[in-house]
Amino acid sequence: MLYADSLGNFGRVANLPRILAFAASARRESLNRKFLALAVQATKEAGGDVTLLDLNDFALPLYNGDLEEAQGLPANAVKLIGLVTEHHALLVASPEYNSMLTPLLKNTVDWCSRGDANPFEDKVAAVLSASPGNYGGVRSLQMAQQLFLKLGCHVVPGQCVLPHANKAFDTEGNPTDPRTQKSVQELAAKLILTTTRLMA
Ligand SMILES: Cc1cc2nc3c(=O)[nH]c(=O)nc-3n(C[C@H](O)[C@H](O)[C@H](O)COP(=O)(O)O)c2cc1C
């Protein structure tokens, strides 16, 4: 959250939990982006200072050790590592491909784990997933939770999933079922509570 002082200078409110949010889909009409947008709003209302990223702005080659040896980390990986480092927590929408997480999420995380230090250590991570299917991407959500746990994150427990997500939004992107809103509000509340406690 930005504030202006009496001289009109802008800065951040220092004590708010800083949350880095992104959907692991490159699709413009991504259902996970729409679901994430609700979670971002709920997280702001719960007291978070949210930075929303579009991973299309941080395109990365498929991880290849030879490429890394020859050229080092891509500039976008360095930028992402910086962003993860300066936030307290992650809020990630994880689509499901063939019962797993997307190559975009894995590739992004893999590159970010190749810096000098692990930027994910001691961050809080909250994951959500949306899918047109019956299970709402729950297998992807569980795998993403495992991935962030392995990287040293404090993973917010629970399963914030949206089944039949292709029918869950009106043309403005608003949820058609109030339970959708409630599920992201619960996730956001847990995310802010955990992050705030760890900041203390
Ligand atoms: C390669 C591929 C595999 C998929 N496998 C699954 C799956 O295992 N489970 C599922 O619920 N949806 C699956 N889907 C459907 C996705 O959930 C759906 O395309 C969804 O809209 C992708 O997320 P997005 O809208 O955020 O891009 C798959 C889609 C693709 C392209």
The ligand as an SDF file (V2000), in Angstrom:
LIG
                    3D

 31 33  0  0  0  0  0  0  0  0999 V2000
   -2.4090  -29.9720  -21.0360 C   0  0  0  0  0  0  0  0  0  0  0  0
   -3.6270  -29.7800  -20.1790 C   0  0  0  0  0  0  0  0  0  0  0  0
   -3.9390  -30.7310  -19.2260 C   0  0  0  0  0  0  0  0  0  0  0  0
   -5.0430  -30.5370  -18.3890 C   0  0  0  0  0  0  0  0  0  0  0  0
   -5.2720  -31.4490  -17.3800 N   0  0  0  0  0  0  0  0  0  0  0  0
   -6.2200  -31.1530  -16.4560 C   0  0  0  0  0  0  0  0  0  0  0  0
   -6.3450  -31.9590  -15.2870 C   0  0  0  0  0  0  0  0  0  0  0  0
   -5.6360  -32.9120  -15.0650 O   0  0  0  0  0  0  0  0  0  0  0  0
   -7.2940  -31.6170  -14.3760 N   0  0  0  0  0  0  0  0  0  0  0  0
   -8.1110  -30.5390  -14.5690 C   0  0  0  0  0  0  0  0  0  0  0  0
   -8.9440  -30.2640  -13.7010 O   0  0  0  0  0  0  0  0  0  0  0  0
   -8.0090  -29.7480  -15.6620 N   0  0  0  0  0  0  0  0  0  0  0  0
   -7.0800  -30.0340  -16.6030 C   0  0  0  0  0  0  0  0  0  0  0  0
   -6.9380  -29.2410  -17.7030 N   0  0  0  0  0  0  0  0  0  0  0  0
   -7.8840  -28.1480  -17.9260 C   0  0  0  0  0  0  0  0  0  0  0  0
   -7.4020  -26.8970  -17.2180 C   0  0  0  0  0  0  0  0  0  0  0  0
   -7.7890  -26.9690  -15.8790 O   0  0  0  0  0  0  0  0  0  0  0  0
   -8.0540  -25.6960  -17.9040 C   0  0  0  0  0  0  0  0  0  0  0  0
   -7.5350  -25.5870  -19.2310 O   0  0  0  0  0  0  0  0  0  0  0  0
   -7.8570  -24.4290  -17.1350 C   0  0  0  0  0  0  0  0  0  0  0  0
   -8.6680  -23.4390  -17.7200 O   0  0  0  0  0  0  0  0  0  0  0  0
   -6.3860  -24.0070  -17.1290 C   0  0  0  0  0  0  0  0  0  0  0  0
   -6.1810  -22.9310  -16.2570 O   0  0  0  0  0  0  0  0  0  0  0  0
   -6.2590  -21.4050  -16.7240 P   0  0  0  0  0  0  0  0  0  0  0  0
   -7.6850  -21.1590  -17.1880 O   0  0  0  0  0  0  0  0  0  0  0  0
   -5.9470  -20.6390  -15.4930 O   0  0  0  0  0  0  0  0  0  0  0  0
   -5.2750  -21.2170  -17.8340 O   0  0  0  0  0  0  0  0  0  0  0  0
   -5.8650  -29.4100  -18.5610 C   0  0  0  0  0  0  0  0  0  0  0  0
   -5.5430  -28.4790  -19.5630 C   0  0  0  0  0  0  0  0  0  0  0  0
   -4.4450  -28.6440  -20.3440 C   0  0  0  0  0  0  0  0  0  0  0  0
   -4.0920  -27.5880  -21.3700 C   0  0  0  0  0  0  0  0  0  0  0  0
  1  2  1  0
  2  3  1  0
  2 30  2  0
  3  4  2  0
  4  5  1  0
  4 28  1  0
  5  6  2  0
  6  7  1  0
  6 13  1  0
  7  8  2  0
  7  9  1  0
  9 10  1  0
 10 11  2  0
 10 12  1  0
 12 13  2  0
 13 14  1  0
 14 15  1  0
 14 28  1  0
 15 16  1  0
 16 17  1  0
 16 18  1  0
 18 19  1  0
 18 20  1  0
 20 21  1  0
 20 22  1  0
 22 23  1  0
 23 24  1  0
 24 25  2  0
 24 26  1  0
 24 27  1  0
 28 29  2  0
 29 30  1  0
 30 31  1  0
M  END
$$$$
